[in-house]
Amino acid sequence: MKILVVLEQRQGVLKSASAAVWQTTQHLARSSADAVVEGVVMGPVDVQSVKEQCRGNGILYHIADTAYDTYSPQGYTEAVTEIANRSGAEILMIAETAMGRDLAPRVALRLEASLVSDCIVDVDDTGSLRARTTMYSGTVSAIAEEKRKKAVYMLAPEALDRAAIAENDVTIQEVSVSGISKSNPFLRELVFNTRKKDITESDIVVAGGRGIGSSTGFAMLESLADVLGGTVGASRSAVDEGWRPHSDQVGQTGRTIAPRLYIACGISGAPQHLAGIAGAGTIVAINRDPDAPIFKASDYGIVGDIEEVVPDLERAVRALKE
Ligand SMILES: Cc1cc2nc3c(=O)[nH]c(=O)nc-3n(C[C@H](O)[C@H](O)[C@H](O)COP(=O)(O)OP(=O)(O)OC[C@H]3O[C@@H](n4cnc5c(N)ncnc54)[C@H](O)[C@@H]3O)c2cc1C
């Protein structure tokens, strides 16, 4: 069985979620009966650096044509479909990023493949890959039964296996595809220069909800996140209030994240919010209501006012670092 990993780059830099999907697929292939892993990456990447990040074995196809420097729905769909058909891949793996969510259904349609989104893939007793997903804001878990011969899996952040692979026998193959679609809606790329990591890529996320009270209230979360080396996230209420941008929103209609540490400040813990943090490692909740549902989902709970607890926490972290 051939698996094709679709890798994503932004401005020539491989997305860490994509490298983690490659790594996860390598681990799965080792415990499955007959899996062979291949990958495809398009655009201006440094192939040696990609090879360093995508360890294990298999072929990695690189399409260097500048027409693929930035994502275009139709162009990327055609290119990935062509490579998948050429390589004979039965399964495609792609990270659940904004691009992944746009591209995967298009490719699945072209390949007449089943599509499983937001899934975790493991190997069953027969050595075959099996995808599990959740429904209804993470309250129901389901094993996907693919009705087609091919399948496209969009891997959720919690599905990613980051255990290092020492072996590095990946071969890079420069390839071209038959042509890019003329209708590319891409106009201009807006690049935000920030030293902060995106919430989906950060190991530590400090998130605030309605309990923060105002956009200026988020300054104390920024300060705590800074000292921890993390990033600030938000609940939908905080986003709806206009205190944070939508890109910070965690949850069902926001982003799905899997940091090692998640600190929820003044967030009640609605199911739609919890759906976005199912893959988080340790969850700490700070809330003045001892009956807030978030405490049921957390590993550690602090009942108290954010305005007192957050600065105390920051002082304690600073003291530990001295
Ligand atoms: C279809 C749909 C999709 C949705 N998608 C999302 C989503 O993606 N993400 C999301 O987050 N929500 C989502 N929601 C909304 C969700 O249902 C909740 O309304 C929302 O998560 C509540 O946000 P909150 O916890 O910040 O606010 P609240 O529920 O109002 O909770 C505020 C909390 O702050 C505490 N608090 C207040 N002041 C303080 C203080 N000074 N110190 C300590 N604690 C304090 C309160 O005790 C309370 O628990 C969705 C809803 C629907 C219907």
The ligand as an SDF file (V2000), in Angstrom:
LIG
                    3D

 53 58  0  0  0  0  0  0  0  0999 V2000
  -21.8950   26.2990   16.5790 C   0  0  0  0  0  0  0  0  0  0  0  0
  -21.0630   26.8860   17.6900 C   0  0  0  0  0  0  0  0  0  0  0  0
  -19.6960   26.9270   17.5370 C   0  0  0  0  0  0  0  0  0  0  0  0
  -18.9020   27.4600   18.5710 C   0  0  0  0  0  0  0  0  0  0  0  0
  -17.5340   27.4720   18.4100 N   0  0  0  0  0  0  0  0  0  0  0  0
  -16.7750   27.8980   19.4520 C   0  0  0  0  0  0  0  0  0  0  0  0
  -15.3410   27.8860   19.3580 C   0  0  0  0  0  0  0  0  0  0  0  0
  -14.7600   27.5470   18.3290 O   0  0  0  0  0  0  0  0  0  0  0  0
  -14.6300   28.2680   20.4250 N   0  0  0  0  0  0  0  0  0  0  0  0
  -15.2250   28.7010   21.5990 C   0  0  0  0  0  0  0  0  0  0  0  0
  -14.4990   29.0480   22.5360 O   0  0  0  0  0  0  0  0  0  0  0  0
  -16.5730   28.7430   21.6860 N   0  0  0  0  0  0  0  0  0  0  0  0
  -17.3470   28.3770   20.6440 C   0  0  0  0  0  0  0  0  0  0  0  0
  -18.7050   28.4890   20.7520 N   0  0  0  0  0  0  0  0  0  0  0  0
  -19.2780   29.2260   21.8960 C   0  0  0  0  0  0  0  0  0  0  0  0
  -19.3840   28.4000   23.1690 C   0  0  0  0  0  0  0  0  0  0  0  0
  -20.5930   27.6890   23.1910 O   0  0  0  0  0  0  0  0  0  0  0  0
  -19.3160   29.3220   24.4020 C   0  0  0  0  0  0  0  0  0  0  0  0
  -20.3340   30.2810   24.3130 O   0  0  0  0  0  0  0  0  0  0  0  0
  -17.9740   30.0570   24.5410 C   0  0  0  0  0  0  0  0  0  0  0  0
  -16.9120   29.1290   24.4540 O   0  0  0  0  0  0  0  0  0  0  0  0
  -17.9260   30.7460   25.8990 C   0  0  0  0  0  0  0  0  0  0  0  0
  -16.7550   31.5030   25.9940 O   0  0  0  0  0  0  0  0  0  0  0  0
  -16.1440   31.8440   27.4000 P   0  0  0  0  0  0  0  0  0  0  0  0
  -15.8760   30.5810   28.1310 O   0  0  0  0  0  0  0  0  0  0  0  0
  -15.0070   32.7850   27.1770 O   0  0  0  0  0  0  0  0  0  0  0  0
  -17.2850   32.7230   28.0830 O   0  0  0  0  0  0  0  0  0  0  0  0
  -18.2890   32.3670   29.2330 P   0  0  0  0  0  0  0  0  0  0  0  0
  -19.0130   31.0960   28.9670 O   0  0  0  0  0  0  0  0  0  0  0  0
  -19.0910   33.5920   29.4630 O   0  0  0  0  0  0  0  0  0  0  0  0
  -17.3490   32.0960   30.5000 O   0  0  0  0  0  0  0  0  0  0  0  0
  -16.5860   33.0770   31.1470 C   0  0  0  0  0  0  0  0  0  0  0  0
  -15.9550   32.4120   32.3670 C   0  0  0  0  0  0  0  0  0  0  0  0
  -15.0760   33.3370   32.9810 O   0  0  0  0  0  0  0  0  0  0  0  0
  -15.1800   33.1890   34.3880 C   0  0  0  0  0  0  0  0  0  0  0  0
  -14.7720   34.4790   34.9560 N   0  0  0  0  0  0  0  0  0  0  0  0
  -15.3530   35.6910   34.8150 C   0  0  0  0  0  0  0  0  0  0  0  0
  -14.6210   36.6390   35.4190 N   0  0  0  0  0  0  0  0  0  0  0  0
  -13.5640   36.0190   35.9670 C   0  0  0  0  0  0  0  0  0  0  0  0
  -12.4660   36.4520   36.7480 C   0  0  0  0  0  0  0  0  0  0  0  0
  -12.2880   37.7440   37.0320 N   0  0  0  0  0  0  0  0  0  0  0  0
  -11.5610   35.5240   37.1830 N   0  0  0  0  0  0  0  0  0  0  0  0
  -11.7250   34.2020   36.8930 C   0  0  0  0  0  0  0  0  0  0  0  0
  -12.7470   33.7370   36.1610 N   0  0  0  0  0  0  0  0  0  0  0  0
  -13.6640   34.6370   35.6960 C   0  0  0  0  0  0  0  0  0  0  0  0
  -16.6440   32.8450   34.6120 C   0  0  0  0  0  0  0  0  0  0  0  0
  -16.8170   32.1590   35.8600 O   0  0  0  0  0  0  0  0  0  0  0  0
  -16.9620   31.9680   33.4220 C   0  0  0  0  0  0  0  0  0  0  0  0
  -16.7650   30.5880   33.7130 O   0  0  0  0  0  0  0  0  0  0  0  0
  -19.5130   27.9620   19.7430 C   0  0  0  0  0  0  0  0  0  0  0  0
  -20.9020   27.9080   19.8800 C   0  0  0  0  0  0  0  0  0  0  0  0
  -21.6680   27.3900   18.8630 C   0  0  0  0  0  0  0  0  0  0  0  0
  -23.1660   27.3280   19.0330 C   0  0  0  0  0  0  0  0  0  0  0  0
  1  2  1  0
  2  3  1  0
  2 52  2  0
  3  4  2  0
  4  5  1  0
  4 50  1  0
  5  6  2  0
  6  7  1  0
  6 13  1  0
  7  8  2  0
  7  9  1  0
  9 10  1  0
 10 11  2  0
 10 12  1  0
 12 13  2  0
 13 14  1  0
 14 15  1  0
 14 50  1  0
 15 16  1  0
 16 17  1  0
 16 18  1  0
 18 19  1  0
 18 20  1  0
 20 21  1  0
 20 22  1  0
 22 23  1  0
 23 24  1  0
 24 25  2  0
 24 26  1  0
 24 27  1  0
 27 28  1  0
 28 29  2  0
 28 30  1  0
 28 31  1  0
 31 32  1  0
 32 33  1  0
 33 34  1  0
 33 48  1  0
 34 35  1  0
 35 36  1  0
 35 46  1  0
 36 37  1  0
 36 45  1  0
 37 38  2  0
 38 39  1  0
 39 40  1  0
 39 45  2  0
 40 41  1  0
 40 42  2  0
 42 43  1  0
 43 44  2  0
 44 45  1  0
 46 47  1  0
 46 48  1  0
 48 49  1  0
 50 51  2  0
 51 52  1  0
 52 53  1  0
M  END
$$$$
